[in-house]
Amino acid sequence: MSETYDRLVDLLVDRFEVDRGEIGPDTRFEDLDMDSLFLVELLLVIQSEFKVDVGEDAATPGDTVTAVAELIDGRRVLAARSAPAASSTGERA
């Protein structure tokens, strides 16, 4: 699995007290008895821990742990692509 996946699993275990043995790549959040309110909290923690911008509705209880890890990676790529453009426009001013 990816580094992001591993970090997400660690986050679920350490911050949200999920049993590591219950988490696998295809595990859905609903399989862990996590509802949409839990996901809002998780997404806020993800924003802080991974330094990515994700909306409160970026994941659903039916999403897998792998899908959310891929979401994080995708947001990191977007952020990396837009960062140089933002700094170069700032240099022209």
N, CA, C and O atoms as a GROMACS GRO file, in nm:
protein
  372
    1MET      N    1   0.084  -0.119   0.000
    1MET     CA    2   0.000   0.000   0.000
    1MET      C    3   0.088   0.124   0.000
    1MET      O    4   0.210   0.116   0.016
    2SER      N    5   0.024   0.238  -0.018
    2SER     CA    6   0.098   0.363  -0.028
    2SER      C    7   0.130   0.420   0.111
    2SER      O    8   0.073   0.379   0.212
    3GLU      N    9   0.220   0.514   0.112
    3GLU     CA   10   0.254   0.583   0.237
    3GLU      C   11   0.132   0.656   0.291
    3GLU      O   12   0.109   0.659   0.412
    4THR      N   13   0.054   0.715   0.201
    4THR     CA   14  -0.067   0.786   0.242
    4THR      C   15  -0.166   0.690   0.308
    4THR      O   16  -0.224   0.722   0.411
    5TYR      N   17  -0.184   0.573   0.248
    5TYR     CA   18  -0.273   0.472   0.306
    5TYR      C   19  -0.226   0.436   0.447
    5TYR      O   20  -0.306   0.432   0.540
    6ASP      N   21  -0.097   0.410   0.462
    6ASP     CA   22  -0.042   0.374   0.593
    6ASP      C   23  -0.063   0.485   0.696
    6ASP      O   24  -0.098   0.458   0.811
    7ARG      N   25  -0.042   0.609   0.654
    7ARG     CA   26  -0.063   0.722   0.745
    7ARG      C   27  -0.210   0.736   0.783
    7ARG      O   28  -0.242   0.768   0.897
    8LEU      N   29  -0.300   0.711   0.686
    8LEU     CA   30  -0.443   0.719   0.714
    8LEU      C   31  -0.483   0.610   0.814
    8LEU      O   32  -0.560   0.637   0.906
    9VAL      N   33  -0.432   0.490   0.796
    9VAL     CA   34  -0.462   0.381   0.890
    9VAL      C   35  -0.410   0.419   1.029
    9VAL      O   36  -0.480   0.400   1.128
   10ASP      N   37  -0.288   0.471   1.037
   10ASP     CA   38  -0.233   0.514   1.166
   10ASP      C   39  -0.322   0.621   1.230
   10ASP      O   40  -0.344   0.620   1.351
   11LEU      N   41  -0.373   0.711   1.149
   11LEU     CA   42  -0.460   0.817   1.198
   11LEU      C   43  -0.589   0.758   1.256
   11LEU      O   44  -0.635   0.798   1.363
   12LEU      N   45  -0.647   0.662   1.184
   12LEU     CA   46  -0.769   0.598   1.232
   12LEU      C   47  -0.745   0.524   1.364
   12LEU      O   48  -0.829   0.526   1.454
   13VAL      N   49  -0.631   0.459   1.374
   13VAL     CA   50  -0.599   0.382   1.494
   13VAL      C   51  -0.566   0.476   1.611
   13VAL      O   52  -0.621   0.460   1.720
   14ASP      N   53  -0.479   0.573   1.588
   14ASP     CA   54  -0.429   0.658   1.696
   14ASP      C   55  -0.530   0.765   1.740
   14ASP      O   56  -0.547   0.788   1.859
   15ARG      N   57  -0.595   0.828   1.644
   15ARG     CA   58  -0.685   0.939   1.677
   15ARG      C   59  -0.829   0.896   1.701
   15ARG      O   60  -0.900   0.956   1.781
   16PHE      N   61  -0.871   0.790   1.631
   16PHE     CA   62  -1.012   0.751   1.637
   16PHE      C   63  -1.034   0.614   1.700
   16PHE      O   64  -1.146   0.562   1.702
   17GLU      N   65  -0.925   0.556   1.752
   17GLU     CA   66  -0.930   0.432   1.828
   17GLU      C   67  -0.996   0.316   1.754
   17GLU      O   68  -1.070   0.237   1.813
   18VAL      N   69  -0.969   0.307   1.624
   18VAL     CA   70  -1.017   0.195   1.544
   18VAL      C   71  -0.918   0.081   1.558
   18VAL      O   72  -0.797   0.104   1.559
   19ASP      N   73  -0.967  -0.040   1.571
   19ASP     CA   74  -0.882  -0.158   1.582
   19ASP      C   75  -0.811  -0.180   1.448
   19ASP      O   76  -0.877  -0.198   1.346
   20ARG      N   77  -0.679  -0.179   1.449
   20ARG     CA   78  -0.600  -0.195   1.327
   20ARG      C   79  -0.638  -0.323   1.251
   20ARG      O   80  -0.635  -0.326   1.128
   21GLY      N   81  -0.673  -0.428   1.324
   21GLY     CA   82  -0.710  -0.554   1.262
   21GLY      C   83  -0.838  -0.547   1.180
   21GLY      O   84  -0.863  -0.634   1.096
   22GLU      N   85  -0.920  -0.446   1.204
   22GLU     CA   86  -1.045  -0.429   1.130
   22GLU      C   87  -1.027  -0.351   0.999
   22GLU      O   88  -1.119  -0.344   0.918
   23ILE      N   89  -0.909  -0.293   0.979
   23ILE     CA   90  -0.888  -0.206   0.864
   23ILE      C   91  -0.810  -0.279   0.756
   23ILE      O   92  -0.704  -0.336   0.780
   24GLY      N   93  -0.864  -0.277   0.637
   24GLY     CA   94  -0.799  -0.332   0.519
   24GLY      C   95  -0.824  -0.239   0.402
   24GLY      O   96  -0.904  -0.147   0.413
   25PRO      N   97  -0.757  -0.262   0.290
   25PRO     CA   98  -0.772  -0.174   0.174
   25PRO      C   99  -0.916  -0.158   0.126
   25PRO      O  100  -0.955  -0.050   0.082
   26ASP      N  101  -0.995  -0.265   0.134
   26ASP     CA  102  -1.133  -0.260   0.086
   26ASP      C  103  -1.234  -0.235   0.197
   26ASP      O  104  -1.355  -0.243   0.173
   27THR      N  105  -1.186  -0.204   0.317
   27THR     CA  106  -1.276  -0.177   0.428
   27THR      C  107  -1.348  -0.044   0.404
   27THR      O  108  -1.285   0.058   0.376
   28ARG      N  109  -1.478  -0.050   0.414
   28ARG     CA  110  -1.559   0.073   0.401
   28ARG      C  111  -1.577   0.133   0.541
   28ARG      O  112  -1.577   0.062   0.642
   29PHE      N  113  -1.592   0.263   0.544
   29PHE     CA  114  -1.609   0.329   0.674
   29PHE      C  115  -1.734   0.279   0.744
   29PHE      O  116  -1.737   0.270   0.867
   30GLU      N  117  -1.838   0.247   0.667
   30GLU     CA  118  -1.959   0.192   0.728
   30GLU      C  119  -1.933   0.056   0.792
   30GLU      O  120  -2.001   0.018   0.888
   31ASP      N  121  -1.835  -0.019   0.740
   31ASP     CA  122  -1.796  -0.148   0.801
   31ASP      C  123  -1.736  -0.127   0.939
   31ASP      O  124  -1.738  -0.216   1.023
   32LEU      N  125  -1.681  -0.008   0.961
   32LEU     CA  126  -1.621   0.027   1.089
   32LEU      C  127  -1.721   0.100   1.179
   32LEU      O  128  -1.682   0.158   1.280
   33ASP      N  129  -1.849   0.097   1.140
   33ASP     CA  130  -1.957   0.167   1.213
   33ASP      C  131  -1.933   0.318   1.221
   33ASP      O  132  -1.962   0.381   1.322
   34MET      N  133  -1.881   0.374   1.112
   34MET     CA  134  -1.855   0.517   1.106
   34MET      C  135  -1.955   0.582   1.011
   34MET      O  136  -1.967   0.544   0.895
   35ASP      N  137  -2.026   0.680   1.063
   35ASP     CA  138  -2.130   0.747   0.984
   35ASP      C  139  -2.077   0.876   0.922
   35ASP      O  140  -1.959   0.908   0.931
   36SER      N  141  -2.167   0.949   0.858
   36SER     CA  142  -2.125   1.070   0.787
   36SER      C  143  -2.073   1.178   0.882
   36SER      O  144  -1.986   1.256   0.844
   37LEU      N  145  -2.125   1.184   1.003
   37LEU     CA  146  -2.075   1.281   1.101
   37LEU      C  147  -1.929   1.249   1.137
   37LEU      O  148  -1.847   1.340   1.148
   38PHE      N  149  -1.899   1.122   1.155
   38PHE     CA  150  -1.761   1.081   1.180
   38PHE      C  151  -1.671   1.124   1.064
   38PHE      O  152  -1.560   1.173   1.085
   39LEU      N  153  -1.720   1.105   0.941
   39LEU     CA  154  -1.639   1.139   0.825
   39LEU      C  155  -1.609   1.287   0.817
   39LEU      O  156  -1.501   1.326   0.773
   40VAL      N  157  -1.703   1.371   0.857
   40VAL     CA  158  -1.677   1.515   0.860
   40VAL      C  159  -1.559   1.544   0.953
   40VAL      O  160  -1.468   1.619   0.919
   41GLU      N  161  -1.562   1.482   1.071
   41GLU     CA  162  -1.451   1.501   1.165
   41GLU      C  163  -1.321   1.446   1.108
   41GLU      O  164  -1.216   1.510   1.119
   42LEU      N  165  -1.328   1.327   1.047
   42LEU     CA  166  -1.208   1.268   0.987
   42LEU      C  167  -1.152   1.359   0.878
   42LEU      O  168  -1.031   1.379   0.872
   43LEU      N  169  -1.237   1.412   0.792
   43LEU     CA  170  -1.189   1.498   0.683
   43LEU      C  171  -1.125   1.626   0.736
   43LEU      O  172  -1.029   1.676   0.677
   44LEU      N  173  -1.176   1.678   0.846
   44LEU     CA  174  -1.112   1.795   0.908
   44LEU      C  175  -0.973   1.760   0.960
   44LEU      O  176  -0.879   1.839   0.946
   45VAL      N  177  -0.960   1.642   1.020
   45VAL     CA  178  -0.829   1.597   1.070
   45VAL      C  179  -0.735   1.572   0.951
   45VAL      O  180  -0.617   1.605   0.958
   46ILE      N  181  -0.788   1.515   0.844
   46ILE     CA  182  -0.706   1.492   0.724
   46ILE      C  183  -0.652   1.623   0.670
   46ILE      O  184  -0.535   1.632   0.632
   47GLN      N  185  -0.736   1.727   0.666
   47GLN     CA  186  -0.690   1.857   0.619
   47GLN      C  187  -0.572   1.906   0.701
   47GLN      O  188  -0.474   1.959   0.647
   48SER      N  189  -0.580   1.890   0.830
   48SER     CA  190  -0.474   1.935   0.920
   48SER      C  191  -0.349   1.848   0.909
   48SER      O  192  -0.238   1.900   0.899
   49GLU      N  193  -0.367   1.718   0.912
   49GLU     CA  194  -0.253   1.626   0.913
   49GLU      C  195  -0.181   1.616   0.779
   49GLU      O  196  -0.058   1.607   0.774
   50PHE      N  197  -0.257   1.617   0.669
   50PHE     CA  198  -0.198   1.599   0.537
   50PHE      C  199  -0.179   1.731   0.462
   50PHE      O  200  -0.121   1.733   0.354
   51LYS      N  201  -0.227   1.840   0.521
   51LYS     CA  202  -0.214   1.972   0.459
   51LYS      C  203  -0.275   1.976   0.318
   51LYS      O  204  -0.215   2.026   0.223
   52VAL      N  205  -0.397   1.921   0.308
   52VAL     CA  206  -0.471   1.922   0.182
   52VAL      C  207  -0.608   1.981   0.207
   52VAL      O  208  -0.660   1.977   0.318
   53ASP      N  209  -0.666   2.036   0.102
   53ASP     CA  210  -0.799   2.094   0.110
   53ASP      C  211  -0.902   1.992   0.063
   53ASP      O  212  -0.908   1.960  -0.056
   54VAL      N  213  -0.982   1.942   0.155
   54VAL     CA  214  -1.090   1.850   0.121
   54VAL      C  215  -1.219   1.903   0.181
   54VAL      O  216  -1.220   1.954   0.294
   55GLY      N  217  -1.326   1.892   0.108
   55GLY     CA  218  -1.454   1.938   0.157
   55GLY      C  219  -1.515   1.841   0.255
   55GLY      O  220  -1.473   1.726   0.265
   56GLU      N  221  -1.616   1.888   0.328
   56GLU     CA  222  -1.682   1.804   0.427
   56GLU      C  223  -1.757   1.687   0.364
   56GLU      O  224  -1.787   1.589   0.432
   57ASP      N  225  -1.786   1.698   0.235
   57ASP     CA  226  -1.860   1.591   0.169
   57ASP      C  227  -1.774   1.514   0.069
   57ASP      O  228  -1.826   1.454  -0.025
   58ALA      N  229  -1.643   1.516   0.089
   58ALA     CA  230  -1.550   1.450  -0.004
   58ALA      C  231  -1.551   1.299   0.008
   58ALA      O  232  -1.499   1.230  -0.079
   59ALA      N  233  -1.609   1.246   0.116
   59ALA     CA  234  -1.614   1.101   0.135
   59ALA      C  235  -1.749   1.064   0.195
   59ALA      O  236  -1.816   1.145   0.259
   60THR      N  237  -1.788   0.939   0.172
   60THR     CA  238  -1.914   0.887   0.226
   60THR      C  239  -1.885   0.762   0.308
   60THR      O  240  -1.777   0.704   0.296
   61PRO      N  241  -1.980   0.720   0.391
   61PRO     CA  242  -1.958   0.597   0.468
   61PRO      C  243  -1.934   0.475   0.379
   61PRO      O  244  -1.874   0.378   0.424
   62GLY      N  245  -1.979   0.478   0.254
   62GLY     CA  246  -1.959   0.366   0.163
   62GLY      C  247  -1.823   0.365   0.097
   62GLY      O  248  -1.789   0.269   0.027
   63ASP      N  249  -1.743   0.470   0.117
   63ASP     CA  250  -1.610   0.474   0.058
   63ASP      C  251  -1.513   0.385   0.135
   63ASP      O  252  -1.529   0.362   0.255
   64THR      N  253  -1.414   0.335   0.063
   64THR     CA  254  -1.312   0.251   0.127
   64THR      C  255  -1.197   0.337   0.179
   64THR      O  256  -1.181   0.453   0.141
   65VAL      N  257  -1.120   0.277   0.266
   65VAL     CA  258  -1.001   0.344   0.319
   65VAL      C  259  -0.906   0.377   0.202
   65VAL      O  260  -0.846   0.484   0.199
   66THR      N  261  -0.893   0.285   0.108
   66THR     CA  262  -0.808   0.308  -0.009
   66THR      C  263  -0.858   0.426  -0.091
   66THR      O  264  -0.777   0.507  -0.138
   67ALA      N  265  -0.988   0.438  -0.109
   67ALA     CA  266  -1.045   0.549  -0.187
   67ALA      C  267  -1.012   0.683  -0.123
   67ALA      O  268  -0.982   0.780  -0.193
   68VAL      N  269  -1.018   0.691   0.008
   68VAL     CA  270  -0.987   0.816   0.077
   68VAL      C  271  -0.836   0.845   0.069
   68VAL      O  272  -0.797   0.961   0.055
   69ALA      N  273  -0.753   0.743   0.077
   69ALA     CA  274  -0.608   0.762   0.060
   69ALA      C  275  -0.579   0.815  -0.080
   69ALA      O  276  -0.494   0.902  -0.097
   70GLU      N  277  -0.649   0.762  -0.180
   70GLU     CA  278  -0.631   0.810  -0.318
   70GLU      C  279  -0.682   0.953  -0.333
   70GLU      O  280  -0.623   1.032  -0.407
   71LEU      N  281  -0.789   0.987  -0.263
   71LEU     CA  282  -0.840   1.124  -0.263
   71LEU      C  283  -0.734   1.220  -0.209
   71LEU      O  284  -0.709   1.325  -0.267
   72ILE      N  285  -0.672   1.181  -0.098
   72ILE     CA  286  -0.567   1.264  -0.038
   72ILE      C  287  -0.452   1.282  -0.137
   72ILE      O  288  -0.405   1.394  -0.157
   73ASP      N  289  -0.407   1.173  -0.197
   73ASP     CA  290  -0.297   1.182  -0.294
   73ASP      C  291  -0.334   1.273  -0.411
   73ASP      O  292  -0.252   1.352  -0.458
   74GLY      N  293  -0.457   1.262  -0.459
   74GLY     CA  294  -0.502   1.347  -0.569
   74GLY      C  295  -0.503   1.494  -0.531
   74GLY      O  296  -0.464   1.579  -0.611
   75ARG      N  297  -0.546   1.524  -0.411
   75ARG     CA  298  -0.548   1.664  -0.365
   75ARG      C  299  -0.406   1.717  -0.347
   75ARG      O  300  -0.380   1.835  -0.371
   76ARG      N  301  -0.314   1.630  -0.306
   76ARG     CA  302  -0.174   1.673  -0.292
   76ARG      C  303  -0.115   1.708  -0.427
   76ARG      O  304  -0.041   1.805  -0.440
   77VAL      N  305  -0.147   1.629  -0.529
   77VAL     CA  306  -0.097   1.655  -0.664
   77VAL      C  307  -0.152   1.789  -0.714
   77VAL      O  308  -0.078   1.870  -0.770
   78LEU      N  309  -0.282   1.811  -0.694
   78LEU     CA  310  -0.342   1.938  -0.736
   78LEU      C  311  -0.278   2.056  -0.665
   78LEU      O  312  -0.250   2.159  -0.727
   79ALA      N  313  -0.253   2.041  -0.537
   79ALA     CA  314  -0.191   2.149  -0.460
   79ALA      C  315  -0.050   2.177  -0.509
   79ALA      O  316  -0.008   2.292  -0.518
   80ALA      N  317   0.024   2.072  -0.540
   80ALA     CA  318   0.162   2.088  -0.588
   80ALA      C  319   0.164   2.157  -0.725
   80ALA      O  320   0.252   2.238  -0.752
   81ARG      N  321   0.066   2.124  -0.809
   81ARG     CA  322   0.061   2.186  -0.942
   81ARG      C  323   0.024   2.333  -0.935
   81ARG      O  324   0.074   2.413  -1.014
   82SER      N  325  -0.063   2.368  -0.843
   82SER     CA  326  -0.108   2.506  -0.836
   82SER      C  327  -0.014   2.595  -0.756
   82SER      O  328  -0.017   2.717  -0.772
   83ALA      N  329   0.069   2.538  -0.669
   83ALA     CA  330   0.160   2.617  -0.587
   83ALA      C  331   0.260   2.697  -0.668
   83ALA      O  332   0.277   2.816  -0.640
   84PRO      N  333   0.329   2.640  -0.768
   84PRO     CA  334   0.424   2.720  -0.845
   84PRO      C  335   0.356   2.834  -0.921
   84PRO      O  336   0.412   2.944  -0.931
   85ALA      N  337   0.238   2.810  -0.973
   85ALA     CA  338   0.166   2.915  -1.045
   85ALA      C  339   0.132   3.030  -0.951
   85ALA      O  340   0.144   3.147  -0.990
   86ALA      N  341   0.092   2.999  -0.830
   86ALA     CA  342   0.057   3.102  -0.734
   86ALA      C  343   0.180   3.183  -0.696
   86ALA      O  344   0.171   3.306  -0.684
   87SER      N  345   0.295   3.118  -0.677
   87SER     CA  346   0.415   3.191  -0.638
   87SER      C  347   0.471   3.272  -0.754
   87SER      O  348   0.527   3.380  -0.731
   88SER      N  349   0.458   3.223  -0.877
   88SER     CA  350   0.511   3.299  -0.989
   88SER      C  351   0.428   3.423  -1.016
   88SER      O  352   0.484   3.525  -1.058
   89THR      N  353   0.296   3.420  -0.992
   89THR     CA  354   0.216   3.541  -1.010
   89THR      C  355   0.248   3.639  -0.901
   89THR      O  356   0.241   3.760  -0.923
   90GLY      N  357   0.283   3.592  -0.784
   90GLY     CA  358   0.320   3.680  -0.674
   90GLY      C  359   0.452   3.750  -0.700
   90GLY      O  360   0.472   3.862  -0.653
   91GLU      N  361   0.543   3.686  -0.776
   91GLU     CA  362   0.672   3.747  -0.805
   91GLU      C  363   0.662   3.858  -0.907
   91GLU      O  364   0.745   3.949  -0.908
   92ARG      N  365   0.560   3.854  -0.991
   92ARG     CA  366   0.545   3.958  -1.093
   92ARG      C  367   0.497   4.090  -1.035
   92ARG      O  368   0.523   4.195  -1.093
   93ALA      N  369   0.430   4.084  -0.924
   93ALA     CA  370   0.370   4.204  -0.868
   93ALA      C  371   0.473   4.300  -0.814
   93ALA      O  372   0.438   4.406  -0.763
   0.00000   0.00000   0.00000
